[in-house]
Amino acid sequence: MSVEDARRALSERGLGGWRIYRGKTPRIYKKYKLRDFVEAVRFIEDIRDLAERMEHHPDLCIEGYNTVRISLTTHDIGGLSTMDIELAEGIERIYRERYSKG
């Protein structure tokens, strides 16, 4: 998937806030702010469960105590694929349904 295809897919699926890194290995990434450290860990556990079901695994990091940074790329092809977009969509759904304050 080209960077432009990824940009279009993110827009079409309403995945605002996801950004594209155009480096050697293109990826999409986003940061989510949670209430506290415990909630950040729960969010990561929910993402883990989804990623295991999809057999597609993100790079995850807790920054500070309540911000989760997520980065998606398809390692097998060294770039972006529809799996990255689908996982981003699932992560967004988890956040909206369980963690969004608004």
Biopython code that builds the backbone (N, CA, C, O; Angstrom):
import numpy as np
from Bio.PDB.StructureBuilder import StructureBuilder

atoms = [
    (1, "MET", "N", (0.853, -1.172, 0.000)),
    (1, "MET", "CA", (0.000, 0.000, 0.000)),
    (1, "MET", "C", (0.899, 1.235, 0.000)),
    (1, "MET", "O", (1.825, 1.346, 0.803)),
    (2, "SER", "N", (0.615, 2.139, -0.894)),
    (2, "SER", "CA", (1.405, 3.369, -0.957)),
    (2, "SER", "C", (1.018, 4.299, 0.194)),
    (2, "SER", "O", (-0.023, 4.122, 0.828)),
    (3, "VAL", "N", (1.853, 5.270, 0.447)),
    (3, "VAL", "CA", (1.562, 6.260, 1.481)),
    (3, "VAL", "C", (0.273, 7.003, 1.143)),
    (3, "VAL", "O", (-0.535, 7.280, 2.029)),
    (4, "GLU", "N", (0.078, 7.324, -0.124)),
    (4, "GLU", "CA", (-1.153, 8.025, -0.527)),
    (4, "GLU", "C", (-2.378, 7.144, -0.338)),
    (4, "GLU", "O", (-3.424, 7.629, 0.093)),
    (5, "ASP", "N", (-2.267, 5.853, -0.654)),
    (5, "ASP", "CA", (-3.374, 4.925, -0.414)),
    (5, "ASP", "C", (-3.695, 4.856, 1.077)),
    (5, "ASP", "O", (-4.863, 4.826, 1.463)),
    (6, "ALA", "N", (-2.668, 4.830, 1.905)),
    (6, "ALA", "CA", (-2.871, 4.797, 3.355)),
    (6, "ALA", "C", (-3.553, 6.075, 3.830)),
    (6, "ALA", "O", (-4.476, 6.018, 4.643)),
    (7, "ARG", "N", (-3.114, 7.210, 3.337)),
    (7, "ARG", "CA", (-3.723, 8.490, 3.715)),
    (7, "ARG", "C", (-5.208, 8.497, 3.345)),
    (7, "ARG", "O", (-6.050, 8.924, 4.135)),
    (8, "ARG", "N", (-5.515, 8.030, 2.158)),
    (8, "ARG", "CA", (-6.899, 7.983, 1.693)),
    (8, "ARG", "C", (-7.729, 7.026, 2.571)),
    (8, "ARG", "O", (-8.850, 7.353, 2.960)),
    (9, "ALA", "N", (-7.177, 5.857, 2.875)),
    (9, "ALA", "CA", (-7.894, 4.876, 3.693)),
    (9, "ALA", "C", (-8.163, 5.413, 5.097)),
    (9, "ALA", "O", (-9.255, 5.219, 5.630)),
    (10, "LEU", "N", (-7.193, 6.079, 5.695)),
    (10, "LEU", "CA", (-7.389, 6.665, 7.019)),
    (10, "LEU", "C", (-8.511, 7.692, 6.989)),
    (10, "LEU", "O", (-9.348, 7.733, 7.891)),
    (11, "SER", "N", (-8.527, 8.512, 5.959)),
    (11, "SER", "CA", (-9.555, 9.537, 5.823)),
    (11, "SER", "C", (-10.931, 8.912, 5.595)),
    (11, "SER", "O", (-11.905, 9.299, 6.241)),
    (12, "GLU", "N", (-11.008, 7.954, 4.685)),
    (12, "GLU", "CA", (-12.288, 7.317, 4.357)),
    (12, "GLU", "C", (-12.889, 6.593, 5.552)),
    (12, "GLU", "O", (-14.111, 6.518, 5.677)),
    (13, "ARG", "N", (-12.057, 6.065, 6.421)),
    (13, "ARG", "CA", (-12.548, 5.311, 7.578)),
    (13, "ARG", "C", (-12.695, 6.174, 8.827)),
    (13, "ARG", "O", (-13.000, 5.668, 9.906)),
    (14, "GLY", "N", (-12.476, 7.474, 8.676)),
    (14, "GLY", "CA", (-12.655, 8.392, 9.800)),
    (14, "GLY", "C", (-11.642, 8.203, 10.917)),
    (14, "GLY", "O", (-11.969, 8.366, 12.093)),
    (15, "LEU", "N", (-10.417, 7.860, 10.551)),
    (15, "LEU", "CA", (-9.372, 7.611, 11.541)),
    (15, "LEU", "C", (-8.517, 8.858, 11.746)),
    (15, "LEU", "O", (-7.325, 8.875, 11.440)),
    (16, "GLY", "N", (-9.152, 9.889, 12.266)),
    (16, "GLY", "CA", (-8.457, 11.143, 12.522)),
    (16, "GLY", "C", (-7.383, 10.982, 13.583)),
    (16, "GLY", "O", (-7.514, 10.178, 14.506)),
    (17, "GLY", "N", (-6.340, 11.745, 13.438)),
    (17, "GLY", "CA", (-5.260, 11.713, 14.409)),
    (17, "GLY", "C", (-4.160, 10.721, 14.083)),
    (17, "GLY", "O", (-3.058, 10.822, 14.622)),
    (18, "TRP", "N", (-4.437, 9.765, 13.212)),
    (18, "TRP", "CA", (-3.391, 8.842, 12.775)),
    (18, "TRP", "C", (-2.533, 9.570, 11.764)),
    (18, "TRP", "O", (-3.039, 10.179, 10.822)),
    (19, "ARG", "N", (-1.215, 9.500, 11.970)),
    (19, "ARG", "CA", (-0.268, 10.188, 11.094)),
    (19, "ARG", "C", (0.579, 9.157, 10.369)),
    (19, "ARG", "O", (0.670, 8.002, 10.784)),
    (20, "ILE", "N", (1.191, 9.591, 9.288)),
    (20, "ILE", "CA", (2.017, 8.696, 8.480)),
    (20, "ILE", "C", (3.475, 9.106, 8.590)),
    (20, "ILE", "O", (3.828, 10.269, 8.392)),
    (21, "TYR", "N", (4.310, 8.134, 8.908)),
    (21, "TYR", "CA", (5.759, 8.321, 8.896)),
    (21, "TYR", "C", (6.255, 7.770, 7.568)),
    (21, "TYR", "O", (5.979, 6.618, 7.231)),
    (22, "ARG", "N", (6.978, 8.577, 6.820)),
    (22, "ARG", "CA", (7.407, 8.210, 5.475)),
    (22, "ARG", "C", (8.856, 7.749, 5.401)),
    (22, "ARG", "O", (9.441, 7.778, 4.318)),
    (23, "GLY", "N", (9.442, 7.336, 6.480)),
    (23, "GLY", "CA", (10.859, 6.958, 6.494)),
    (23, "GLY", "C", (11.138, 5.677, 5.730)),
    (23, "GLY", "O", (10.344, 5.251, 4.891)),
    (24, "LYS", "N", (12.272, 5.074, 6.031)),
    (24, "LYS", "CA", (12.699, 3.850, 5.350)),
    (24, "LYS", "C", (11.611, 2.778, 5.403)),
    (24, "LYS", "O", (11.344, 2.104, 4.407)),
    (25, "THR", "N", (10.992, 2.628, 6.558)),
    (25, "THR", "CA", (9.862, 1.710, 6.707)),
    (25, "THR", "C", (8.631, 2.540, 7.052)),
    (25, "THR", "O", (8.464, 2.932, 8.207)),
    (26, "PRO", "N", (7.763, 2.818, 6.074)),
    (26, "PRO", "CA", (6.571, 3.625, 6.344)),
    (26, "PRO", "C", (5.700, 2.977, 7.420)),
    (26, "PRO", "O", (5.603, 1.754, 7.517)),
    (27, "ARG", "N", (5.074, 3.831, 8.218)),
    (27, "ARG", "CA", (4.204, 3.344, 9.276)),
    (27, "ARG", "C", (3.156, 4.402, 9.577)),
    (27, "ARG", "O", (3.311, 5.566, 9.210)),
    (28, "ILE", "N", (2.095, 3.992, 10.244)),
    (28, "ILE", "CA", (1.121, 4.945, 10.761)),
    (28, "ILE", "C", (1.237, 4.916, 12.281)),
    (28, "ILE", "O", (1.558, 3.884, 12.871)),
    (29, "TYR", "N", (0.972, 6.059, 12.904)),
    (29, "TYR", "CA", (1.126, 6.128, 14.352)),
    (29, "TYR", "C", (0.153, 7.134, 14.957)),
    (29, "TYR", "O", (-0.336, 8.042, 14.284)),
    (30, "LYS", "N", (-0.111, 6.944, 16.242)),
    (30, "LYS", "CA", (-0.990, 7.852, 16.976)),
    (30, "LYS", "C", (-0.689, 7.734, 18.462)),
    (30, "LYS", "O", (-0.240, 6.691, 18.938)),
    (31, "LYS", "N", (-0.944, 8.823, 19.190)),
    (31, "LYS", "CA", (-0.835, 8.829, 20.650)),
    (31, "LYS", "C", (-2.232, 8.989, 21.238)),
    (31, "LYS", "O", (-3.051, 9.756, 20.733)),
    (32, "TYR", "N", (-2.485, 8.252, 22.313)),
    (32, "TYR", "CA", (-3.748, 8.335, 23.040)),
    (32, "TYR", "C", (-3.449, 8.708, 24.484)),
    (32, "TYR", "O", (-2.569, 8.124, 25.116)),
    (33, "LYS", "N", (-4.179, 9.676, 24.998)),
    (33, "LYS", "CA", (-4.018, 10.074, 26.402)),
    (33, "LYS", "C", (-5.112, 9.391, 27.221)),
    (33, "LYS", "O", (-6.299, 9.473, 26.907)),
    (34, "LEU", "N", (-4.673, 8.718, 28.276)),
    (34, "LEU", "CA", (-5.581, 8.022, 29.170)),
    (34, "LEU", "C", (-5.620, 8.726, 30.521)),
    (34, "LEU", "O", (-4.863, 9.665, 30.766)),
    (35, "ARG", "N", (-6.503, 8.267, 31.387)),
    (35, "ARG", "CA", (-6.682, 8.925, 32.685)),
    (35, "ARG", "C", (-5.454, 8.776, 33.581)),
    (35, "ARG", "O", (-5.029, 9.732, 34.229)),
    (36, "ASP", "N", (-4.885, 7.561, 33.610)),
    (36, "ASP", "CA", (-3.744, 7.303, 34.485)),
    (36, "ASP", "C", (-2.980, 6.087, 33.970)),
    (36, "ASP", "O", (-3.309, 5.534, 32.920)),
    (37, "PHE", "N", (-1.963, 5.679, 34.714)),
    (37, "PHE", "CA", (-1.117, 4.562, 34.298)),
    (37, "PHE", "C", (-1.907, 3.259, 34.200)),
    (37, "PHE", "O", (-1.736, 2.497, 33.249)),
    (38, "VAL", "N", (-2.763, 3.006, 35.175)),
    (38, "VAL", "CA", (-3.543, 1.766, 35.182)),
    (38, "VAL", "C", (-4.425, 1.689, 33.942)),
    (38, "VAL", "O", (-4.523, 0.635, 33.314)),
    (39, "GLU", "N", (-5.063, 2.790, 33.589)),
    (39, "GLU", "CA", (-5.911, 2.802, 32.399)),
    (39, "GLU", "C", (-5.075, 2.630, 31.131)),
    (39, "GLU", "O", (-5.513, 1.967, 30.191)),
    (40, "ALA", "N", (-3.898, 3.209, 31.094)),
    (40, "ALA", "CA", (-3.009, 3.045, 29.937)),
    (40, "ALA", "C", (-2.636, 1.576, 29.752)),
    (40, "ALA", "O", (-2.613, 1.077, 28.626)),
    (41, "VAL", "N", (-2.347, 0.889, 30.844)),
    (41, "VAL", "CA", (-2.008, -0.536, 30.763)),
    (41, "VAL", "C", (-3.218, -1.347, 30.311)),
    (41, "VAL", "O", (-3.073, -2.266, 29.505)),
    (42, "ARG", "N", (-4.399, -1.026, 30.811)),
    (42, "ARG", "CA", (-5.619, -1.729, 30.374)),
    (42, "ARG", "C", (-5.846, -1.537, 28.877)),
    (42, "ARG", "O", (-6.211, -2.480, 28.175)),
    (43, "PHE", "N", (-5.633, -0.328, 28.395)),
    (43, "PHE", "CA", (-5.781, -0.045, 26.965)),
    (43, "PHE", "C", (-4.814, -0.916, 26.163)),
    (43, "PHE", "O", (-5.197, -1.496, 25.146)),
    (44, "ILE", "N", (-3.583, -1.007, 26.610)),
    (44, "ILE", "CA", (-2.600, -1.848, 25.920)),
    (44, "ILE", "C", (-3.024, -3.316, 25.960)),
    (44, "ILE", "O", (-2.855, -4.032, 24.973)),
    (45, "GLU", "N", (-3.568, -3.768, 27.079)),
    (45, "GLU", "CA", (-4.038, -5.155, 27.157)),
    (45, "GLU", "C", (-5.176, -5.403, 26.174)),
    (45, "GLU", "O", (-5.233, -6.460, 25.545)),
    (46, "ASP", "N", (-6.083, -4.437, 26.037)),
    (46, "ASP", "CA", (-7.170, -4.566, 25.061)),
    (46, "ASP", "C", (-6.619, -4.610, 23.640)),
    (46, "ASP", "O", (-7.089, -5.388, 22.810)),
    (47, "ILE", "N", (-5.625, -3.778, 23.365)),
    (47, "ILE", "CA", (-4.988, -3.785, 22.043)),
    (47, "ILE", "C", (-4.299, -5.127, 21.806)),
    (47, "ILE", "O", (-4.372, -5.685, 20.711)),
    (48, "ARG", "N", (-3.631, -5.639, 22.837)),
    (48, "ARG", "CA", (-2.975, -6.952, 22.723)),
    (48, "ARG", "C", (-3.972, -8.026, 22.301)),
    (48, "ARG", "O", (-3.683, -8.825, 21.410)),
    (49, "ASP", "N", (-5.145, -8.049, 22.936)),
    (49, "ASP", "CA", (-6.149, -9.060, 22.613)),
    (49, "ASP", "C", (-6.596, -8.948, 21.160)),
    (49, "ASP", "O", (-6.712, -9.957, 20.464)),
    (50, "LEU", "N", (-6.844, -7.734, 20.706)),
    (50, "LEU", "CA", (-7.235, -7.511, 19.312)),
    (50, "LEU", "C", (-6.119, -7.932, 18.364)),
    (50, "LEU", "O", (-6.370, -8.616, 17.372)),
    (51, "ALA", "N", (-4.902, -7.532, 18.662)),
    (51, "ALA", "CA", (-3.761, -7.850, 17.800)),
    (51, "ALA", "C", (-3.552, -9.360, 17.696)),
    (51, "ALA", "O", (-3.228, -9.869, 16.623)),
    (52, "GLU", "N", (-3.732, -10.064, 18.787)),
    (52, "GLU", "CA", (-3.592, -11.524, 18.758)),
    (52, "GLU", "C", (-4.659, -12.151, 17.870)),
    (52, "GLU", "O", (-4.363, -13.058, 17.091)),
    (53, "ARG", "N", (-5.902, -11.674, 17.982)),
    (53, "ARG", "CA", (-6.975, -12.200, 17.126)),
    (53, "ARG", "C", (-6.678, -11.939, 15.657)),
    (53, "ARG", "O", (-6.940, -12.784, 14.802)),
    (54, "MET", "N", (-6.129, -10.762, 15.371)),
    (54, "MET", "CA", (-5.840, -10.387, 13.982)),
    (54, "MET", "C", (-4.503, -10.951, 13.487)),
    (54, "MET", "O", (-4.226, -10.939, 12.287)),
    (55, "GLU", "N", (-3.687, -11.439, 14.408)),
    (55, "GLU", "CA", (-2.331, -11.901, 14.084)),
    (55, "GLU", "C", (-1.524, -10.800, 13.388)),
    (55, "GLU", "O", (-0.828, -11.026, 12.398)),
    (56, "HIS", "N", (-1.655, -9.605, 13.955)),
    (56, "HIS", "CA", (-0.938, -8.433, 13.437)),
    (56, "HIS", "C", (-0.586, -7.572, 14.645)),
    (56, "HIS", "O", (-1.481, -7.093, 15.340)),
    (57, "HIS", "N", (0.689, -7.373, 14.903)),
    (57, "HIS", "CA", (1.122, -6.816, 16.179)),
    (57, "HIS", "C", (1.735, -5.426, 16.041)),
    (57, "HIS", "O", (2.648, -5.220, 15.241)),
    (58, "PRO", "N", (1.226, -4.470, 16.828)),
    (58, "PRO", "CA", (1.734, -3.097, 16.797)),
    (58, "PRO", "C", (2.957, -2.925, 17.684)),
    (58, "PRO", "O", (3.260, -3.776, 18.520)),
    (59, "ASP", "N", (3.647, -1.826, 17.493)),
    (59, "ASP", "CA", (4.646, -1.368, 18.451)),
    (59, "ASP", "C", (3.900, -0.474, 19.438)),
    (59, "ASP", "O", (3.188, 0.445, 19.033)),
    (60, "LEU", "N", (4.065, -0.744, 20.730)),
    (60, "LEU", "CA", (3.345, -0.024, 21.777)),
    (60, "LEU", "C", (4.322, 0.532, 22.797)),
    (60, "LEU", "O", (5.328, -0.100, 23.122)),
    (61, "CYS", "N", (4.014, 1.731, 23.303)),
    (61, "CYS", "CA", (4.882, 2.352, 24.300)),
    (61, "CYS", "C", (4.036, 3.249, 25.206)),
    (61, "CYS", "O", (3.175, 3.990, 24.731)),
    (62, "ILE", "N", (4.291, 3.174, 26.506)),
    (62, "ILE", "CA", (3.684, 4.125, 27.437)),
    (62, "ILE", "C", (4.690, 5.241, 27.652)),
    (62, "ILE", "O", (5.823, 5.003, 28.069)),
    (63, "GLU", "N", (4.264, 6.457, 27.364)),
    (63, "GLU", "CA", (5.104, 7.643, 27.558)),
    (63, "GLU", "C", (4.587, 8.388, 28.781)),
    (63, "GLU", "O", (3.381, 8.574, 28.948)),
    (64, "GLY", "N", (5.507, 8.808, 29.626)),
    (64, "GLY", "CA", (5.073, 9.435, 30.870)),
    (64, "GLY", "C", (4.360, 8.371, 31.679)),
    (64, "GLY", "O", (4.897, 7.283, 31.887)),
    (65, "TYR", "N", (3.180, 8.668, 32.128)),
    (65, "TYR", "CA", (2.432, 7.676, 32.902)),
    (65, "TYR", "C", (1.063, 7.374, 32.305)),
    (65, "TYR", "O", (0.399, 6.430, 32.734)),
    (66, "ASN", "N", (0.627, 8.174, 31.307)),
    (66, "ASN", "CA", (-0.741, 7.980, 30.828)),
    (66, "ASN", "C", (-0.920, 8.175, 29.321)),
    (66, "ASN", "O", (-2.049, 8.330, 28.856)),
    (67, "THR", "N", (0.148, 8.169, 28.567)),
    (67, "THR", "CA", (0.043, 8.330, 27.116)),
    (67, "THR", "C", (0.557, 7.067, 26.441)),
    (67, "THR", "O", (1.674, 6.620, 26.699)),
    (68, "VAL", "N", (-0.276, 6.497, 25.572)),
    (68, "VAL", "CA", (0.100, 5.298, 24.832)),
    (68, "VAL", "C", (0.394, 5.699, 23.393)),
    (68, "VAL", "O", (-0.444, 6.291, 22.713)),
    (69, "ARG", "N", (1.603, 5.364, 22.941)),
    (69, "ARG", "CA", (1.995, 5.611, 21.548)),
    (69, "ARG", "C", (1.922, 4.285, 20.812)),
    (69, "ARG", "O", (2.473, 3.277, 21.253)),
    (70, "ILE", "N", (1.225, 4.308, 19.672)),
    (70, "ILE", "CA", (1.026, 3.111, 18.861)),
    (70, "ILE", "C", (1.590, 3.367, 17.480)),
    (70, "ILE", "O", (1.360, 4.421, 16.887)),
    (71, "SER", "N", (2.328, 2.398, 16.974)),
    (71, "SER", "CA", (2.918, 2.486, 15.645)),
    (71, "SER", "C", (2.613, 1.185, 14.909)),
    (71, "SER", "O", (2.810, 0.094, 15.444)),
    (72, "LEU", "N", (2.130, 1.319, 13.674)),
    (72, "LEU", "CA", (1.736, 0.149, 12.891)),
    (72, "LEU", "C", (2.464, 0.114, 11.557)),
    (72, "LEU", "O", (2.535, 1.118, 10.848)),
    (73, "THR", "N", (2.997, -1.034, 11.229)),
    (73, "THR", "CA", (3.570, -1.308, 9.917)),
    (73, "THR", "C", (3.488, -2.811, 9.712)),
    (73, "THR", "O", (3.351, -3.560, 10.679)),
    (74, "THR", "N", (3.567, -3.252, 8.492)),
    (74, "THR", "CA", (3.545, -4.683, 8.208)),
    (74, "THR", "C", (4.976, -5.124, 7.982)),
    (74, "THR", "O", (5.544, -4.906, 6.912)),
    (75, "HIS", "N", (5.554, -5.743, 8.994)),
    (75, "HIS", "CA", (6.974, -6.100, 8.973)),
    (75, "HIS", "C", (7.316, -7.031, 7.814)),
    (75, "HIS", "O", (8.393, -6.918, 7.228)),
    (76, "ASP", "N", (6.410, -7.951, 7.476)),
    (76, "ASP", "CA", (6.686, -8.920, 6.408)),
    (76, "ASP", "C", (6.975, -8.258, 5.069)),
    (76, "ASP", "O", (7.751, -8.774, 4.266)),
    (77, "ILE", "N", (6.342, -7.105, 4.833)),
    (77, "ILE", "CA", (6.543, -6.431, 3.540)),
    (77, "ILE", "C", (7.378, -5.163, 3.674)),
    (77, "ILE", "O", (7.721, -4.533, 2.673)),
    (78, "GLY", "N", (7.704, -4.788, 4.905)),
    (78, "GLY", "CA", (8.511, -3.594, 5.119)),
    (78, "GLY", "C", (7.793, -2.310, 4.772)),
    (78, "GLY", "O", (8.407, -1.356, 4.294)),
    (79, "GLY", "N", (6.491, -2.283, 5.012)),
    (79, "GLY", "CA", (5.712, -1.088, 4.705)),
    (79, "GLY", "C", (4.280, -1.233, 5.185)),
    (79, "GLY", "O", (3.984, -2.049, 6.058)),
    (80, "LEU", "N", (3.406, -0.444, 4.613)),
    (80, "LEU", "CA", (2.009, -0.403, 5.028)),
    (80, "LEU", "C", (1.158, -1.389, 4.238)),
    (80, "LEU", "O", (1.415, -1.663, 3.066)),
    (81, "SER", "N", (0.128, -1.918, 4.921)),
    (81, "SER", "CA", (-0.826, -2.809, 4.265)),
    (81, "SER", "C", (-2.218, -2.540, 4.825)),
    (81, "SER", "O", (-2.379, -1.762, 5.765)),
    (82, "THR", "N", (-3.210, -3.184, 4.246)),
    (82, "THR", "CA", (-4.575, -3.025, 4.746)),
    (82, "THR", "C", (-4.697, -3.512, 6.185)),
    (82, "THR", "O", (-5.563, -3.040, 6.921)),
    (83, "MET", "N", (-3.847, -4.446, 6.595)),
    (83, "MET", "CA", (-3.876, -4.918, 7.986)),
    (83, "MET", "C", (-3.599, -3.775, 8.965)),
    (83, "MET", "O", (-4.185, -3.728, 10.047)),
    (84, "ASP", "N", (-2.719, -2.865, 8.591)),
    (84, "ASP", "CA", (-2.412, -1.724, 9.460)),
    (84, "ASP", "C", (-3.638, -0.832, 9.621)),
    (84, "ASP", "O", (-3.944, -0.377, 10.723)),
    (85, "ILE", "N", (-4.327, -0.588, 8.530)),
    (85, "ILE", "CA", (-5.530, 0.254, 8.570)),
    (85, "ILE", "C", (-6.613, -0.432, 9.392)),
    (85, "ILE", "O", (-7.274, 0.208, 10.209)),
    (86, "GLU", "N", (-6.798, -1.732, 9.178)),
    (86, "GLU", "CA", (-7.822, -2.471, 9.918)),
    (86, "GLU", "C", (-7.512, -2.519, 11.413)),
    (86, "GLU", "O", (-8.422, -2.401, 12.234)),
    (87, "LEU", "N", (-6.253, -2.690, 11.773)),
    (87, "LEU", "CA", (-5.888, -2.691, 13.190)),
    (87, "LEU", "C", (-6.084, -1.299, 13.793)),
    (87, "LEU", "O", (-6.565, -1.179, 14.920)),
    (88, "ALA", "N", (-5.720, -0.257, 13.063)),
    (88, "ALA", "CA", (-5.948, 1.115, 13.539)),
    (88, "ALA", "C", (-7.435, 1.348, 13.781)),
    (88, "ALA", "O", (-7.818, 1.976, 14.768)),
    (89, "GLU", "N", (-8.264, 0.844, 12.884)),
    (89, "GLU", "CA", (-9.710, 0.987, 13.029)),
    (89, "GLU", "C", (-10.198, 0.277, 14.299)),
    (89, "GLU", "O", (-11.025, 0.817, 15.033)),
    (90, "GLY", "N", (-9.696, -0.914, 14.551)),
    (90, "GLY", "CA", (-10.071, -1.644, 15.757)),
    (90, "GLY", "C", (-9.599, -0.950, 17.025)),
    (90, "GLY", "O", (-10.330, -0.900, 18.014)),
    (91, "ILE", "N", (-8.392, -0.419, 17.004)),
    (91, "ILE", "CA", (-7.852, 0.311, 18.157)),
    (91, "ILE", "C", (-8.696, 1.549, 18.434)),
    (91, "ILE", "O", (-9.006, 1.858, 19.585)),
    (92, "GLU", "N", (-9.060, 2.247, 17.379)),
    (92, "GLU", "CA", (-9.888, 3.449, 17.522)),
    (92, "GLU", "C", (-11.238, 3.093, 18.140)),
    (92, "GLU", "O", (-11.740, 3.816, 19.001)),
    (93, "ARG", "N", (-11.822, 1.983, 17.703)),
    (93, "ARG", "CA", (-13.111, 1.539, 18.235)),
    (93, "ARG", "C", (-12.987, 1.214, 19.736)),
    (93, "ARG", "O", (-13.836, 1.613, 20.533)),
    (94, "ILE", "N", (-11.929, 0.493, 20.107)),
    (94, "ILE", "CA", (-11.701, 0.182, 21.527)),
    (94, "ILE", "C", (-11.605, 1.469, 22.341)),
    (94, "ILE", "O", (-12.230, 1.584, 23.395)),
    (95, "TYR", "N", (-10.834, 2.427, 21.864)),
    (95, "TYR", "CA", (-10.658, 3.677, 22.602)),
    (95, "TYR", "C", (-11.992, 4.411, 22.758)),
    (95, "TYR", "O", (-12.338, 4.852, 23.854)),
    (96, "ARG", "N", (-12.733, 4.538, 21.662)),
    (96, "ARG", "CA", (-14.020, 5.255, 21.710)),
    (96, "ARG", "C", (-15.006, 4.580, 22.660)),
    (96, "ARG", "O", (-15.677, 5.247, 23.447)),
    (97, "GLU", "N", (-15.088, 3.252, 22.578)),
    (97, "GLU", "CA", (-16.091, 2.531, 23.359)),
    (97, "GLU", "C", (-15.740, 2.410, 24.838)),
    (97, "GLU", "O", (-16.638, 2.349, 25.677)),
    (98, "ARG", "N", (-14.449, 2.376, 25.174)),
    (98, "ARG", "CA", (-14.069, 2.072, 26.553)),
    (98, "ARG", "C", (-13.336, 3.187, 27.285)),
    (98, "ARG", "O", (-13.338, 3.221, 28.516)),
    (99, "TYR", "N", (-12.708, 4.102, 26.547)),
    (99, "TYR", "CA", (-11.805, 5.048, 27.210)),
    (99, "TYR", "C", (-12.070, 6.516, 26.893)),
    (99, "TYR", "O", (-11.624, 7.391, 27.635)),
    (100, "SER", "N", (-12.772, 6.798, 25.831)),
    (100, "SER", "CA", (-12.998, 8.187, 25.437)),
    (100, "SER", "C", (-13.874, 8.889, 26.464)),
    (100, "SER", "O", (-14.872, 8.346, 26.937)),
    (101, "LYS", "N", (-13.480, 10.088, 26.788)),
    (101, "LYS", "CA", (-14.229, 10.861, 27.778)),
    (101, "LYS", "C", (-15.298, 11.740, 27.132)),
    (101, "LYS", "O", (-16.123, 12.335, 27.825)),
    (102, "GLY", "N", (-15.276, 11.817, 25.805)),
    (102, "GLY", "CA", (-16.190, 12.726, 25.134)),
    (102, "GLY", "C", (-17.201, 12.117, 24.311)),
    (102, "GLY", "O", (-18.013, 12.820, 23.709)),
]
sb = StructureBuilder()
sb.init_structure("model")
sb.init_model(0)
sb.init_chain("A")
sb.init_seg("    ")
for serial, (resi, resn, name, xyz) in enumerate(atoms, 1):
    if name == "N":
        sb.init_residue(resn, " ", resi, " ")
    sb.init_atom(name, np.array(xyz, "f"), 0.0, 1.0, " ", f" {name:<3s}", serial, name[0])
structure = sb.get_structure()
